[in-house]
Amino acid sequence: MALNIKGLFMIIIPARIGSSRFPNKVLADIGGIPMVVRTAMAVYDIDRVVIATDSHEVIKIAEAHNIEAVITSQNHQSGTDRIYEAVQKLGLKDDEIIINVQGDEPFIETEVVQAVYDLTKENKDNKHIMMNSCYKTITNPEADDPNIVKVVTDSNHIALYFSRAKVPYPRDHHFDSYKGHLGIYGFTVRSLEKFCMLSPAPLENIEKLEQLRALYHGYKVAMTEVHTESFGIDTPEDLEKAIKHHRL
């Protein structure tokens, strides 16, 4: 479904070739198309899409599929840092909205992007909110998976913490309404720059979750609930699941 917001923001997909857990993951084949290209295709009709990568191979593959791509450093701490380099190269204005869609989300729905865009637009002048993102409700067994990041929020849908661990811990009873975080973020160019000027945080390094940098330094991450069938691809087993999902 095409959204009526074209020209209002840019989607940038970070694509690091040297993933430690799953090398060359962004080039994994799903139905004859590399994963990062399939992710770009999923959001291509929404607005301008750019892949930010450290790989000339990814650049060539993107160009072969008529997708814009920019080369970035191999030394970035996070995908968001990589996106900021791309933003600088593209010369974007401070108030422009940037949506960071992870390169391992080939089934992301346009409605999810719309929800994060709407939240980012709502919060664009709030100096305390650095990032905007989303979650879906997941079950107790799903929450056991450390590759599915959990988020705990306050009464205003502001993130209190993100973890690969099972949070909150149900000490006295069964709990079946965990919030599974999706790998999509909304920034303005201004808030993106502020994020990238912060020093990497100990919690970020421990959990390998870049959004913890913002919380560690006292900024807020606004969240919104979405309904989605999309899932990130973190392991070879996830890739097999994705291939089967594509065939359906």
Residue frames as qw, qx, qy, qz and C-alpha x, y, z in Angstrom:
[[0.000, 0.888, 0.460, 0.000, 0.00, 0.00, 0.00],
 [0.412, 0.370, -0.026, 0.832, 1.54, 3.34, -1.03],
 [0.289, -0.655, -0.478, 0.508, 1.38, 6.09, 1.60],
 [0.221, 0.866, 0.264, 0.363, 0.46, 9.70, 0.97],
 [0.464, -0.841, 0.081, 0.266, 3.60, 11.10, 2.62],
 [0.793, 0.249, 0.181, 0.526, 6.07, 11.00, -0.27],
 [0.329, 0.668, -0.018, 0.667, 8.65, 13.78, -0.23],
 [0.456, -0.818, 0.019, -0.351, 8.37, 14.34, 3.52],
 [0.611, -0.635, 0.472, 0.001, 11.23, 12.16, 4.76],
 [0.512, 0.548, -0.651, -0.118, 14.02, 9.80, 3.74],
 [0.952, -0.259, 0.132, -0.090, 14.50, 6.12, 4.49],
 [0.258, 0.701, -0.662, 0.061, 18.11, 5.06, 5.03],
 [0.983, -0.148, -0.059, -0.092, 19.05, 1.39, 5.39],
 [0.178, -0.749, 0.638, 0.006, 22.39, 0.64, 7.09],
 [0.977, 0.184, -0.079, -0.074, 24.09, -2.41, 5.59],
 [0.226, -0.728, 0.647, 0.013, 27.30, -3.59, 7.23],
 [0.765, 0.330, -0.514, -0.204, 28.84, -6.52, 5.39],
 [0.425, 0.312, -0.782, 0.333, 30.91, -7.91, 8.26],
 [0.698, -0.497, 0.035, -0.514, 28.30, -8.97, 10.79],
 [0.058, -0.471, 0.842, -0.257, 30.02, -10.98, 13.54],
 [0.608, 0.020, 0.678, -0.413, 27.00, -13.22, 14.18],
 [0.707, 0.470, 0.529, -0.006, 26.01, -13.77, 10.55],
 [0.255, -0.432, 0.422, 0.755, 28.68, -12.68, 8.01],
 [0.053, 0.017, -0.630, -0.775, 27.37, -11.29, 4.71],
 [0.200, 0.439, 0.801, -0.354, 23.85, -11.44, 6.15],
 [0.303, 0.617, 0.116, -0.717, 22.64, -8.42, 4.16],
 [0.330, 0.424, -0.625, -0.566, 23.44, -10.30, 0.93],
 [0.342, 0.047, 0.928, -0.142, 21.64, -13.50, 1.93],
 [0.213, -0.049, -0.671, -0.709, 19.38, -14.71, -0.87],
 [0.370, 0.324, 0.694, -0.527, 15.62, -14.55, -0.38],
 [0.606, 0.615, 0.481, -0.147, 13.74, -15.63, -3.48],
 [0.672, 0.433, 0.279, 0.532, 16.61, -14.66, -5.77],
 [0.081, 0.856, 0.002, 0.510, 17.07, -11.17, -4.30],
 [0.439, 0.137, -0.572, 0.679, 19.63, -10.14, -1.65],
 [0.314, -0.604, -0.664, 0.311, 18.09, -9.39, 1.74],
 [0.169, -0.473, -0.137, 0.854, 19.06, -5.70, 1.86],
 [0.108, -0.010, -0.524, -0.845, 17.66, -5.14, -1.63],
 [0.300, -0.471, -0.798, -0.227, 14.43, -6.90, -0.69],
 [0.265, -0.586, -0.492, 0.586, 14.20, -4.63, 2.38],
 [0.042, -0.301, 0.167, 0.938, 14.69, -1.57, 0.19],
 [0.188, -0.197, -0.722, -0.636, 12.04, -2.85, -2.23],
 [0.249, -0.538, -0.789, 0.164, 9.57, -3.27, 0.65],
 [0.151, -0.740, -0.321, 0.572, 9.74, 0.48, 1.38],
 [0.374, 0.012, 0.424, 0.825, 10.67, 1.81, -2.07],
 [0.003, -0.604, -0.583, -0.544, 7.21, 3.18, -2.87],
 [0.357, -0.767, -0.441, 0.300, 6.99, 5.18, 0.36],
 [0.007, 0.981, -0.119, -0.153, 9.71, 7.76, -0.21],
 [0.450, 0.726, -0.510, 0.102, 13.36, 8.17, -1.21],
 [0.930, -0.344, 0.120, 0.041, 15.38, 5.13, -0.12],
 [0.333, 0.761, -0.537, 0.146, 19.17, 5.03, 0.30],
 [0.944, -0.221, -0.173, 0.173, 21.36, 2.11, 1.40],
 [0.067, -0.877, 0.441, -0.175, 24.34, 3.17, 3.54],
 [0.996, -0.051, -0.021, 0.077, 27.03, 0.49, 3.38],
 [0.343, -0.753, 0.505, 0.244, 30.72, -0.21, 3.95],
 [0.651, -0.012, 0.714, 0.259, 30.82, -2.61, 0.98],
 [0.201, 0.437, -0.445, -0.755, 31.47, -1.79, -2.67],
 [0.025, -0.123, -0.961, -0.248, 29.82, -5.12, -3.48],
 [0.101, 0.609, 0.697, -0.366, 26.58, -3.90, -1.89],
 [0.131, 0.606, -0.095, -0.778, 26.91, -0.64, -3.85],
 [0.128, 0.214, -0.760, -0.601, 27.11, -2.56, -7.13],
 [0.019, -0.332, -0.943, -0.023, 24.21, -4.83, -6.23],
 [0.114, 0.648, 0.460, -0.596, 22.06, -1.86, -5.21],
 [0.158, 0.513, -0.332, -0.775, 22.85, -0.06, -8.47],
 [0.061, 0.006, -0.910, -0.410, 21.91, -3.20, -10.43],
 [0.059, -0.546, -0.832, 0.072, 18.48, -2.99, -8.81],
 [0.045, 0.619, 0.256, 0.741, 18.17, 0.79, -9.35],
 [0.554, -0.767, -0.312, 0.081, 18.46, 1.55, -5.64],
 [0.144, 0.861, -0.274, 0.404, 20.47, 4.52, -4.44],
 [0.866, -0.386, -0.171, 0.267, 23.44, 3.69, -2.21],
 [0.095, 0.901, -0.333, 0.260, 26.37, 5.50, -0.58],
 [0.775, 0.089, -0.500, 0.376, 29.66, 4.12, 0.68],
 [0.422, -0.837, 0.141, -0.319, 30.50, 4.73, 4.34],
 [0.015, 0.636, -0.725, 0.263, 33.31, 3.91, 6.76],
 [0.723, -0.054, -0.689, -0.020, 33.96, 0.40, 8.07],
 [0.348, 0.097, -0.643, 0.675, 34.59, 1.76, 11.57],
 [0.413, -0.447, -0.056, -0.792, 31.15, 2.83, 12.77],
 [0.172, -0.145, 0.811, -0.540, 29.97, 1.81, 16.23],
 [0.429, 0.380, 0.732, -0.367, 26.35, 1.34, 15.10],
 [0.340, 0.492, 0.674, 0.434, 24.03, 1.46, 12.13],
 [0.019, -0.941, -0.317, 0.113, 22.83, 4.87, 13.27],
 [0.343, -0.684, 0.309, 0.565, 26.39, 6.22, 13.15],
 [0.414, 0.067, 0.702, 0.575, 26.61, 4.85, 9.60],
 [0.186, 0.766, 0.592, 0.168, 23.37, 6.59, 8.67],
 [0.164, -0.905, -0.071, 0.385, 24.68, 9.90, 9.96],
 [0.368, -0.371, 0.526, 0.671, 27.69, 9.70, 7.64],
 [0.284, 0.411, 0.741, 0.449, 25.28, 9.07, 4.75],
 [0.007, -0.895, -0.431, 0.119, 23.17, 12.06, 5.82],
 [0.270, -0.741, 0.197, 0.583, 26.25, 14.28, 5.79],
 [0.339, -0.096, 0.684, 0.639, 27.19, 13.08, 2.31],
 [0.159, 0.585, 0.732, 0.310, 23.65, 13.68, 1.08],
 [0.116, 0.135, -0.039, 0.983, 23.60, 17.22, 2.51],
 [0.282, -0.610, -0.704, -0.230, 20.21, 16.95, 4.22],
 [0.151, -0.627, 0.079, -0.760, 18.61, 19.80, 6.20],
 [0.002, -0.221, 0.751, -0.622, 18.49, 19.81, 10.02],
 [0.550, 0.048, 0.422, -0.719, 14.71, 19.45, 10.25],
 [0.651, 0.205, -0.574, -0.452, 14.36, 16.64, 7.69],
 [0.804, -0.275, 0.407, -0.334, 13.00, 13.37, 9.09],
 [0.340, 0.438, -0.822, -0.129, 15.10, 10.26, 8.66],
 [0.905, -0.188, 0.169, -0.342, 13.70, 6.76, 9.11],
 [0.011, 0.519, -0.854, -0.015, 16.30, 4.10, 9.86],
 [0.938, 0.038, 0.019, -0.343, 15.07, 0.72, 8.61],
 [0.503, -0.490, 0.700, 0.127, 17.41, -2.16, 9.43],
 [0.374, 0.459, -0.645, -0.483, 18.69, -4.10, 6.44],
 [0.086, 0.027, -0.996, 0.022, 17.41, -7.40, 7.85],
 [0.375, 0.370, 0.586, -0.615, 13.69, -6.46, 7.76],
 [0.013, -0.032, 0.712, 0.701, 12.65, -7.63, 4.25],
 [0.148, -0.510, -0.816, -0.229, 8.98, -8.00, 5.24],
 [0.078, -0.336, -0.388, 0.854, 8.51, -4.63, 6.94],
 [0.183, 0.692, 0.679, 0.162, 5.07, -3.20, 6.20],
 [0.177, 0.479, 0.135, 0.849, 4.47, 0.35, 5.01],
 [0.480, -0.753, -0.303, -0.334, 2.02, 0.87, 7.89],
 [0.751, -0.463, -0.179, 0.436, 4.89, 0.37, 10.35],
 [0.450, 0.135, 0.095, 0.878, 6.97, 3.03, 8.60],
 [0.164, -0.662, -0.323, -0.656, 3.93, 5.33, 8.65],
 [0.642, -0.701, -0.312, 0.006, 3.54, 4.85, 12.42],
 [0.673, -0.327, -0.059, 0.661, 7.18, 5.69, 13.14],
 [0.251, 0.363, 0.237, 0.866, 7.06, 8.68, 10.77],
 [0.333, -0.747, -0.362, -0.448, 3.92, 10.00, 12.51],
 [0.695, -0.633, -0.216, 0.263, 5.54, 9.64, 15.94],
 [0.592, -0.077, 0.068, 0.799, 8.74, 11.33, 14.78],
 [0.065, 0.545, 0.304, 0.779, 6.81, 14.22, 13.26],
 [0.507, -0.766, -0.343, -0.198, 4.83, 14.61, 16.51],
 [0.709, -0.621, -0.047, 0.331, 8.04, 14.74, 18.57],
 [0.679, 0.461, 0.042, 0.570, 10.36, 16.59, 16.19],
 [0.039, 0.759, -0.141, 0.634, 10.48, 19.74, 18.36],
 [0.770, -0.627, 0.022, -0.118, 10.83, 17.88, 21.67],
 [0.244, 0.755, -0.575, 0.198, 14.50, 18.29, 22.66],
 [0.530, -0.427, 0.670, -0.296, 14.25, 15.49, 25.23],
 [0.887, 0.200, 0.400, -0.114, 13.16, 12.83, 22.73],
 [0.131, -0.600, 0.631, 0.473, 16.15, 11.72, 20.68],
 [0.082, 0.092, -0.912, -0.390, 14.70, 8.66, 18.93],
 [0.703, 0.098, 0.186, -0.679, 11.29, 7.31, 17.96],
 [0.145, 0.211, -0.947, -0.194, 10.58, 3.63, 17.45],
 [0.751, -0.103, -0.156, -0.633, 7.97, 0.88, 17.75],
 [0.180, -0.216, 0.936, -0.211, 7.15, -2.48, 19.29],
 [0.670, -0.121, -0.504, -0.532, 4.75, -5.35, 18.84],
 [0.703, -0.401, 0.414, -0.415, 3.26, -7.58, 21.51],
 [0.532, 0.327, -0.778, -0.064, 5.04, -10.94, 21.77],
 [0.862, -0.374, -0.253, -0.228, 4.36, -14.06, 23.80],
 [0.633, -0.674, 0.378, -0.036, 6.22, -15.47, 26.78],
 [0.880, -0.007, 0.361, 0.309, 8.03, -18.14, 24.69],
 [0.542, 0.730, 0.094, 0.406, 9.00, -15.57, 22.04],
 [0.195, -0.937, 0.199, -0.211, 10.48, -13.36, 24.76],
 [0.843, -0.404, 0.288, 0.207, 12.97, -16.12, 25.60],
 [0.763, 0.428, 0.178, 0.451, 14.82, -15.44, 22.33],
 [0.410, -0.618, 0.003, 0.671, 17.75, -13.02, 22.93],
 [0.293, 0.113, 0.500, 0.807, 17.64, -12.00, 19.27],
 [0.144, -0.734, -0.508, -0.427, 14.21, -10.47, 19.91],
 [0.208, 0.160, -0.378, 0.888, 14.86, -7.28, 21.84],
 [0.280, -0.684, -0.672, 0.052, 12.40, -6.50, 24.61],
 [0.084, 0.384, -0.101, 0.914, 11.39, -2.98, 25.67],
 [0.258, -0.584, -0.682, 0.357, 9.73, -1.77, 28.86],
 [0.083, 0.500, 0.216, 0.834, 7.81, 1.51, 28.65],
 [0.013, 0.186, 0.550, -0.814, 6.27, 4.02, 31.04],
 [0.297, 0.593, 0.671, -0.333, 2.66, 5.27, 31.04],
 [0.297, 0.794, -0.056, -0.527, 3.48, 7.76, 28.27],
 [0.899, 0.401, 0.146, 0.097, 4.98, 5.10, 25.96],
 [0.161, 0.854, -0.483, 0.106, 8.54, 6.28, 26.65],
 [0.853, 0.121, -0.484, 0.150, 11.12, 3.50, 26.82],
 [0.589, -0.761, 0.247, -0.113, 12.50, 2.74, 30.26],
 [0.364, -0.528, 0.740, 0.205, 14.93, 0.06, 29.06],
 [0.811, 0.400, -0.316, -0.288, 15.71, -2.27, 26.17],
 [0.410, -0.508, 0.755, -0.053, 17.23, -5.70, 26.71],
 [0.529, 0.226, -0.762, -0.297, 17.96, -9.00, 25.10],
 [0.028, -0.028, -0.905, 0.424, 17.01, -10.49, 28.46],
 [0.249, -0.536, -0.756, -0.283, 13.42, -11.30, 29.38],
 [0.077, -0.192, -0.406, 0.890, 12.11, -8.05, 30.84],
 [0.372, -0.598, 0.470, -0.532, 10.05, -7.46, 32.84],
 [0.266, 0.138, -0.945, 0.130, 10.77, -10.57, 34.88],
 [0.648, -0.394, -0.273, -0.592, 7.44, -12.16, 36.03],
 [0.040, 0.358, -0.807, 0.468, 8.41, -13.11, 39.56],
 [0.378, 0.017, 0.710, -0.593, 5.02, -14.02, 40.99],
 [0.676, 0.433, 0.487, -0.344, 2.88, -15.01, 38.02],
 [0.576, 0.256, 0.598, 0.495, 2.79, -15.89, 34.35],
 [0.123, 0.725, -0.012, -0.678, 3.11, -12.90, 32.00],
 [0.593, 0.275, 0.669, 0.354, 2.32, -13.02, 28.29],
 [0.296, 0.917, 0.262, 0.054, 2.38, -9.43, 27.02],
 [0.562, -0.414, 0.218, 0.682, 6.01, -8.67, 26.36],
 [0.364, 0.888, 0.013, -0.281, 6.92, -5.85, 24.01],
 [0.783, 0.018, 0.380, 0.493, 9.17, -6.90, 21.16],
 [0.007, -0.775, 0.143, 0.616, 11.15, -4.02, 19.70],
 [0.758, 0.555, 0.288, 0.186, 11.33, -3.61, 15.91],
 [0.583, -0.265, 0.208, 0.739, 14.54, -2.40, 14.27],
 [0.245, 0.656, 0.386, 0.601, 13.20, 0.88, 12.92],
 [0.345, -0.526, -0.308, 0.714, 13.98, 4.37, 14.22],
 [0.238, 0.840, 0.323, 0.366, 12.85, 7.90, 13.43],
 [0.464, -0.420, -0.102, 0.773, 15.09, 10.95, 13.83],
 [0.313, 0.947, 0.017, -0.075, 15.36, 14.46, 12.59],
 [0.691, 0.492, -0.252, 0.465, 18.77, 15.20, 11.10],
 [0.126, -0.734, 0.344, -0.572, 19.34, 17.42, 14.16],
 [0.775, -0.458, 0.318, -0.297, 18.57, 14.67, 16.69],
 [0.962, 0.208, -0.051, 0.168, 20.55, 12.16, 14.63],
 [0.422, 0.653, -0.347, 0.525, 23.60, 14.42, 14.81],
 [0.419, -0.654, 0.379, -0.503, 23.14, 14.82, 18.57],
 [0.969, -0.179, 0.131, -0.111, 22.97, 11.02, 18.99],
 [0.873, 0.337, -0.112, 0.336, 26.16, 10.51, 17.02],
 [0.152, 0.733, -0.365, 0.554, 28.01, 13.15, 19.04],
 [0.726, -0.562, 0.248, -0.309, 27.38, 11.14, 22.22],
 [0.026, 0.503, -0.863, 0.033, 30.06, 8.75, 23.39],
 [0.674, -0.075, -0.695, -0.238, 29.20, 5.03, 23.08],
 [0.571, -0.545, 0.283, -0.545, 27.68, 3.81, 26.34],
 [0.141, -0.317, 0.921, -0.177, 28.72, 0.84, 28.51],
 [0.631, 0.227, 0.612, -0.420, 25.18, -0.57, 28.35],
 [0.653, 0.628, -0.176, -0.385, 25.23, -0.26, 24.56],
 [0.289, 0.558, -0.777, -0.046, 28.42, -2.30, 24.42],
 [0.336, -0.151, 0.868, -0.332, 27.17, -4.93, 26.87],
 [0.624, 0.373, 0.590, -0.351, 23.81, -5.59, 25.19],
 [0.262, -0.005, 0.652, 0.711, 24.91, -4.58, 21.65],
 [0.109, 0.760, 0.636, 0.078, 21.88, -2.29, 21.43],
 [0.336, 0.272, 0.066, 0.899, 22.58, 1.18, 20.07],
 [0.287, -0.714, -0.341, -0.540, 19.37, 2.72, 21.46],
 [0.685, -0.586, -0.327, 0.282, 20.77, 2.31, 24.97],
 [0.462, 0.117, -0.043, 0.878, 23.24, 5.10, 24.16],
 [0.170, -0.564, -0.223, -0.777, 20.38, 7.60, 24.17],
 [0.681, -0.636, -0.316, -0.178, 18.96, 6.33, 27.49],
 [0.755, -0.219, -0.252, 0.564, 22.38, 6.19, 29.13],
 [0.317, 0.123, -0.019, 0.940, 22.98, 9.85, 28.36],
 [0.062, 0.389, 0.522, -0.757, 19.59, 10.93, 29.71],
 [0.338, 0.150, -0.360, -0.857, 17.57, 11.26, 26.51],
 [0.648, 0.169, 0.570, -0.475, 14.22, 9.64, 25.76],
 [0.050, 0.054, -0.853, -0.517, 13.12, 7.09, 23.18],
 [0.591, 0.164, 0.227, -0.757, 9.44, 7.40, 22.28],
 [0.135, -0.003, 0.975, 0.178, 7.61, 4.21, 21.34],
 [0.635, 0.147, -0.007, -0.758, 4.40, 3.30, 19.55],
 [0.596, 0.008, 0.798, -0.090, 2.68, -0.08, 19.26],
 [0.457, 0.389, -0.488, -0.634, 2.30, -1.58, 15.79],
 [0.849, 0.075, 0.480, -0.210, 0.72, -4.73, 14.43],
 [0.358, 0.681, -0.563, -0.302, 3.05, -6.55, 12.08],
 [0.994, 0.025, 0.107, -0.018, 3.97, -9.95, 10.72],
 [0.489, 0.741, -0.399, 0.232, 7.50, -8.74, 9.96],
 [0.827, -0.526, 0.106, 0.169, 10.53, -10.23, 11.70],
 [0.055, 0.853, -0.505, -0.120, 14.23, -9.44, 11.72],
 [0.953, 0.209, -0.204, 0.084, 16.74, -11.95, 10.36],
 [0.302, -0.834, 0.446, -0.121, 19.54, -12.50, 12.86],
 [0.526, -0.353, 0.773, 0.048, 20.56, -16.13, 12.34],
 [0.148, 0.166, -0.838, -0.498, 20.72, -18.75, 9.55],
 [0.068, 0.372, 0.912, -0.158, 17.61, -20.28, 11.11],
 [0.223, 0.650, 0.287, -0.667, 15.80, -16.95, 10.70],
 [0.181, 0.432, -0.550, -0.692, 16.89, -16.94, 7.06],
 [0.037, -0.119, -0.969, -0.212, 15.30, -20.35, 6.51],
 [0.123, 0.585, 0.677, -0.429, 12.12, -19.01, 8.10],
 [0.177, 0.623, -0.082, -0.757, 12.28, -15.97, 5.79],
 [0.111, 0.208, -0.794, -0.560, 12.69, -18.12, 2.68],
 [0.004, 0.359, 0.933, -0.013, 9.65, -20.18, 3.67],
 [0.114, 0.653, 0.424, -0.617, 7.68, -16.99, 4.45],
 [0.137, 0.477, -0.383, -0.779, 8.53, -15.58, 1.04],
 [0.075, -0.006, -0.912, -0.403, 7.20, -18.71, -0.68],
 [0.161, 0.450, 0.791, -0.382, 3.81, -18.40, 0.99]]
